[in-house]
Amino acid sequence: MNRILPIAIALFVASPALAHPGHGGGFASGLGHPFAGLDHVLAMLAVGLWAALRGRGAMLAWPAAFVAAMAAGFAMTQGGLVVPAVETMILASVVLLGSAIALRLEAPVWLGAVAIALFGIAHGAAHGMELHGQPLPFAGGFILASVLLHAAGLGLAALAALAGRHWPVRLAGAGVAAAGLALAAGAI
């Protein structure tokens, strides 16, 4: 409990300054948007890394759950809904996904998909709240970028598995979690 409390406090007092600046519409803008924030990049890579560590069922289900929920979160904001604590949930996704990788958490595929989908809603809502312009081309761009980042995480884990080693992936997970904590504390 002594370790969890500081992490929880850091996540809940995270500054909205971590939000990304608003973006115009269009496919190219959407494609570049996930790369504009370290929190988005780390979370999406982490989904692929954790899915690869978990194995076959998760390798498709978890990235698909994230992307589908991200599209839903985006659509909710375009429909006028306000998703509370978006930046906190995004930071939590980075810390918790990184921790799951580092600890090689063996969640059932369905449970991992649910957790990842909740994070996906927050990421999609953040994209939607920052948009100023054409929503559909923008959504197509950030969905493609997200799929590519998930695939990169899967690919990195596959390379480690080919070498017969899982420790580089677990170390990367620890790095993701540490970066999430640093983002929450405003250190990076």
N, C-alpha and C positions, 0 to 999 in steps of 0.2 A: 504494500500500500504506500510506503514511503517513496517508492520510485514512480508510482502512477500519478500521485497528486501533482507534482511539478509539471508533468507532461500535460495533464488535464488543464491545469491553470494556463499554461502557455498556449494551448490550443484555443481556449475560450477568450483569451484577451488579445488574440491576434488582431492586428490592425487592418482595417479595410484598405490601407495604403498598399497592401499586397495585390489589390485588384489591378487588373490590366487596364490600360487606357481603352476608351471606346474605339470601335473599328467601323469603318465603312462597310457597306455590303459588297457582295461579289464573291465569286469563287476563289480568286487568288487571295483575297483578304482572309477568307475563312480557312484556306489551306495554311496560311502562315500563322494564324492566331494561336493554335496550340503550342507553337514553338516560341511564342512571345513571353511565356512565363515558365520558369523553372518548375513550379508546382505542377503545372499541367504535364509537362514533359516527363517528370519523375513518376507521377501517378500512372500515366499510360504505359510507360516502359514497365513499371512494377506489375501491372495487370498481366502483361505477357510473361514476365519472369516467373511470377507465382503460378500462373496457369501451366507453364512448362514444367515447373517442379512438381505440381500436383499430378499431371499426366493427361492421358488421352481425353477423357470426357471434359475436363476443364479447359483444354487448349482451344476449343471452339466456343464452349458455353460461356466462359468468363469474359473474353473480349466481346462476344456478341451481346451479352447482358449489359456490359458497360456502354457499348455504342447505342443500343436500343434505348436504354434509360437516359443516356446523354441527349439523344434526339427528343425524347419525351420532356426532359427538363427544359430544353431549348424551346419546344413548342409551348410549354406552360407559360414561360415568360413572354413569349410573343402573343399569347392570349390574355396577357394582363396579370397573371398570377405573380405574386412575389414569393420567392423561395427564401425563407429565413436562414441566416447563418451560413450563407453559401461559402464564404472564404474560410470559415472555421471547418466546414465539412471537407473542403478541398485540402486544407492542411492535414486534417485528420486522415484523409485518404492516403496521403503521402506517408505519414508516420505509421499508420496501421498496416498498409500494404507492405511497406518496407520491413516492418517488424515480422509480418507473417512469412515473408521470404527468409529473413535472417534466422527465424526460429524453425523454418521448414514446417509450418503449420499445415497439418493434413485435414483441412476442412472437407466435409462432404461437398460434392460438386454443387448441389442445389443451394447449400448454405453460403458457399463462396459466391455464387451467382447473385444471391439476394444482397449480400454485403456490397459487392462490386456494383450492383445496379443502384443502390442508394448513393454511392459515391458518384456514379455516372450522372444521376439527376442533378447533383450539385454542380458538376463540371458543365453540363449542358445549360443549366440556368445561368451560370456565370457568362458563358458565351452569349446567351440571349440578352442578358442585361447590358452587355457592352456593345451591342450591335446598333449601328445607326445606318440603316440602308436596306438592301435587298436580302430578306431572310432566307429564301430557298437556296440561291447560289452560295451564300455564306455557309449555310448548314451543310451543303454538299462538300464544300472545301474542308470544314473542320472535321467532318465525319471521315473523309478520306485520310486526312493527316492523323487522326486518332487510330485508324486501322493500321496505318503504316508504323506508328509508334508501338502499338501492340505487337505487330509482326516483328519489329526490331527486338523487343523484349523476348519473344518466343525464340527468335534466331540466336540471340546471345546465349540463352539458356541451352539451346540445342548444341551450340559449339562446345560449351562446357561439358555437356553430357557425352558428346563424342570423344572428348578427352578423358572420360570416365571420372569426372570431378564435378561435385556439386558445390564445393566450398567457394568458388569464385562467385557463383550466383548468390549464395547466402551472404557473402561479404558485400556484394552489390546491394542486397536488401538492407543490410545494416547501414550502408552509406546513404541509401534513399531515406531511411528513417531518420538518420542524423541530420540530413539536409532539411527534412521536414521540420524537425525541431528547431533548427537554426533559422529557417524561414519564419516560424511562429514567434521566435524570440527577436526577430528583426535583425539578426546577425548577417544575413545575406539577402 
